[in-house]
Amino acid sequence: MSYRQARWDEPPLWEVAREPSLEAPPPIPGVPEGFRRRSAVRWPELSEPAIVRHYTRLSQMNFGIDSGPYPLGSCTMKYNPKVSELLARRPGAAQMHPRQPEATAQGSLEIMYRLERILAKVTGLPEVSLQPAAGAHGEYVALLMIRAYHRDRGELDRRTEVLVPDTAHGTNPASAAMAGFTTREIRSVDGCVHLPALKEALSDRTACFMLTNPNTAGLFESEILEIAEAVHAAGAMLYYDGANLNAILGITSPGRMGFDVAHLNLHKTFATPHGGGGPGAGVLAANETLAPYLPVPRVVRSGRRYRLDYDRPKSIGKVKLAYGNFGLDLRAYAFALAHGEDGLRHVARRSVLNSNYMASRLGKLLPRPFRSLVKHEFVLSGAPLKERGVRTIDLAKRLLDEGVHAPTVYFPSLVEESLMIELPETESKRDLDAFGDAIERALADTPENLRRAPRSLSVGRIDEVRAAREPVLSWKDQRAAGRNVERPAPLPEGHESASAQDLRRA
Ligand SMILES: Cc1ncc(COP(=O)(O)O)c(C=O)c1O
């Protein structure tokens, strides 16, 4: 049931390829003189099988959402349905050109328009822009909109402060700082915003309060209506970090809770790939007050035609050159249509059920700092492990030897030695039980084994500080120097994880 990682010693293609030929390629007819390549492209020369085997071997050393559950709290790592992949790869979608005339892009514009309408309903906020490329980008763009709003009211000079709770994701204060605000932290009590502390901090200097609900401790901020009232009474805006929307889909919405603007991570809630640094989608939804400031162009319908509208005088402008992440919008659209309204509600219920099932089982092994009922994710503290001379990081590394992915560790930072676990609705009870069994086995192991883990993977424990200070970026140099990567040592008899035993047998 658990994942077995291959242990290939795989050099990068650049280091095994034949020297490239140094002849400039023949000119391509029709390419103007000034744009012609004059020297050879120094790409490695390899046969097709060599390339295919290289990437196959790399994939065998990788762990992905198609290999098993990916319990990263705050990240909502869902299985990405293959039907959505098929749709996104159809030539009509994959081969769109950013400068294609609108008349030839009607299908794509219609999908964008319809997705915006679905997301308006989901968020309870009437206007949506698909432009931001990631959650953090959405935060930044929304803060620029809030700046523009306060500027129009002649209050920007005064409203320079953004409030964030101490449970906030790091991108919240970072986005606020990038948008030119100063930030101030609001303390939480039992994992939720301390309302008196918030009220005390709110003033005519406050531009906005950023909040995610349920928050990053997996707790629903039940005083949200009072929070919204207090923020608005101070003349500030309430921003919804929608990274945790999975827990409330179809049950409640940022609009109902009193938020003015929200970003959603389609790559979380709507099961589109997280892209490993590639394109995400951090769409924005806004109420009537902030909608005029949304970025241009907006997708509009005139009769049966769709077009991009730039005529929005109050808009903060363009925040991305083109809709290059349209493939993600298409996947999210497919996900929303496949589920329908009831199905989306089921997503939230199932993810909350999964989380509470797991929390009640693992809560018997490690302390849970907050209240017992949670939403889509929960937090444990690995602090008692310190009595055995180990830490949360050792447990996380030891889990890798069990063939499962580790949860988020050391976040939220207000919990000592925290582990944050999220197993979304796509995970079955069988997967949850297997994950629970893996944690039990890892915790039962000796402190020495925990500290030395992982030992069944192709790469052992890395000295991260040294790797950053003295990076060795070539496979050959690394082999020569024997640096950077601590090779996994064989496990001592009697202390093998199931995966290590299987590897040895294989
Ligand atoms: C609560 C929360 N807010 C914001 C973000 C930022 O989103 P992104 O990674 O798409 O920039 C994350 C990402 O994990 C998150 O968990």
Ligand as a Chemical Component Dictionary entry (heavy atoms), coordinates in Angstrom:
data_LIG
# 
_chem_comp.id                   LIG 
_chem_comp.type                 NON-POLYMER 
_chem_comp.pdbx_formal_charge   0 
_chem_comp.three_letter_code    LIG 
# 
loop_
_chem_comp_atom.comp_id 
_chem_comp_atom.atom_id 
_chem_comp_atom.alt_atom_id 
_chem_comp_atom.type_symbol 
_chem_comp_atom.charge 
_chem_comp_atom.model_Cartn_x 
_chem_comp_atom.model_Cartn_y 
_chem_comp_atom.model_Cartn_z 
_chem_comp_atom.pdbx_ordinal 
LIG C1 C1 C 0 -3.542 30.069 3.892  1  
LIG C2 C2 C 0 -2.737 30.343 2.646  2  
LIG N1 N1 N 0 -2.752 31.574 2.119  3  
LIG C3 C3 C 0 -2.056 31.864 0.989  4  
LIG C4 C4 C 0 -1.289 30.917 0.350  5  
LIG C5 C5 C 0 -0.502 31.316 -0.872 6  
LIG O1 O1 O 0 -0.971 30.687 -2.038 7  
LIG P1 P1 P 0 -0.003 30.387 -3.261 8  
LIG O2 O2 O 0 0.934  29.315 -2.823 9  
LIG O3 O3 O 0 -0.914 29.958 -4.375 10 
LIG O4 O4 O 0 0.717  31.652 -3.592 11 
LIG C6 C6 C 0 -1.233 29.617 0.876  12 
LIG C7 C7 C 0 -0.396 28.576 0.228  13 
LIG O5 O5 O 0 -0.129 27.533 0.741  14 
LIG C8 C8 C 0 -1.989 29.312 2.042  15 
LIG O6 O6 O 0 -1.990 28.095 2.572  16 
# 
loop_
_chem_comp_bond.comp_id 
_chem_comp_bond.atom_id_1 
_chem_comp_bond.atom_id_2 
_chem_comp_bond.value_order 
_chem_comp_bond.pdbx_ordinal 
LIG C1 C2 SING 1  
LIG C2 N1 SING 2  
LIG C2 C8 DOUB 3  
LIG N1 C3 DOUB 4  
LIG C3 C4 SING 5  
LIG C4 C5 SING 6  
LIG C4 C6 DOUB 7  
LIG C5 O1 SING 8  
LIG O1 P1 SING 9  
LIG P1 O2 DOUB 10 
LIG P1 O3 SING 11 
LIG P1 O4 SING 12 
LIG C6 C7 SING 13 
LIG C6 C8 SING 14 
LIG C7 O5 DOUB 15 
LIG C8 O6 SING 16 
# 
